[in-house]
């Protein structure tokens, strides 16, 4: 099965102080061993920016060397970017991001039904989540 890897879970897996670290880290070995992990270059950029800003270059290096090679990256083109922006503007919700909308559209286009995520927006859009919802909300 293919599982979409979202920023929320990828970040939580690296940051030992994140409220979801234990849940993210406990499911990661199973995901790597038993599933195909898919993400987008937008998720990679978002995760890299968060890791570098919050945890520093060493965490970014760990992510680059240890996690990214395990992911199949779907590169976002102009049409998908444009439709993601349209979805964000149509939703008019402050906390629903371009990265989220592009992720949902990528998952739908590729028939992926499960996200490695703690972001409740995935469940709101009809996707199953591993390991579950974010501690304390979206």
N, C-alpha and C positions, 0 to 999 in steps of 0.2 A: 504494500500500500504506500502511496505517496502522502507525505505530511508536509504542510506548509509551515516553515519556520518564521515566526514573527519576532520583531525587535524585543517585545516585552519578555519573552521567554529566553531568547538568546542573551539579553542583557542580564537577566536574573541568574542565569546559569554561571556567568562570570563573576558577578558582584556578590561576594559572600555576605554582605550586609543587607542585600535586598530582601524584603519580606518574603519573596517567592523563591529564594535561592534553593532551599532544600527540595521543594517540589520540582523545580526545573532541573536540578542536578540529578535527582533520583530517576527521572524518566529518560534523561539524555542517553545513557548507554543502551537502553532498549530501542530507542528511536534510531540510533546510529547502526545498531546491529540488525534490526528487523525491518526497517522502512527506508524508503527513498526520501531524502529531505530536500525540499524545494524552497527557494526564496526568490526575491527580486533584488536587483541591484539597488533599488530604493531602500529596502530593508537593510542591506549591507551598509549603505551610506549613513542611514539613521543610527544604526547600532554602533558603527565606528565613531561617529561624532559624540554620542553619549558616553561611550567607554573612554575615549580620550579626554573629554571634558571633565567627567566625574571621577575617573579612576587613574588616568594618566596613560602615558605611552606604553608602559609595560603591559597593561591590560589589553591595549589595542594590539600589541604584538602577539600576545597569547591568542587573541581572537583570530588574527590574521593567520597565524601558523597552525593553530589547533582546531579551529572551528570551520572557517571558510572552506578549506579543502574538502570538508565532508558534505558540503551543500552543493546542490545543482542550482545555478543562478540563472533565472530568466531575466533577460535584459529588456527593460521597458523602452519601447519605441515612442515616436511622436503621437501616434493615434491613441495608444493606451494612456499616455500622459494626459492628452487632451480630454479623453473621456473620464479620467480620474478627477481632473479639475472640475469638469461639469458635474460629477457626482457630489463633490464636496460643496460646490456652490448651491446645488439643488437641495442638499440636506440642510444647509445653513445651520450647522451645529459646530460650536466652537471646538469641541474635543475630538471631532471626527476629522482625521487628517488626510492629506493627499496620499501618503504612504498606505494608510488603511484602505482607502478606496481602490487604489491600484492593486493592493494585495487581494481584495475581494474579487475584483474583475479577473485577475490572473488565475485565481483558484477556480472561478466559474468556467473560464475559457479552457482550462486544462482538466476539468473534472475532479478537482481535489476537494474533498469534503471535510478534512480534519486539519486543524491548525495547532501547532505547538505554540501556545499563546496563553497569556493571562488577561488579555484585552477583551472585555465583554462585548465589544463591537462585533467580534467574530460570531458570537452566539446570536446576537441581535440580527445578523445577516444570514442566519441559518446554517452556520458551520458548527461541527463538533469541535471540542477543544481538548487538548492534552497539555498539561494535566488538569486544567480547570480555570476558573476565573481568578482574576487578580485579587490579592488580599486587599480589602478595603475599596473595591470598585473598579472603574474603567481605567 
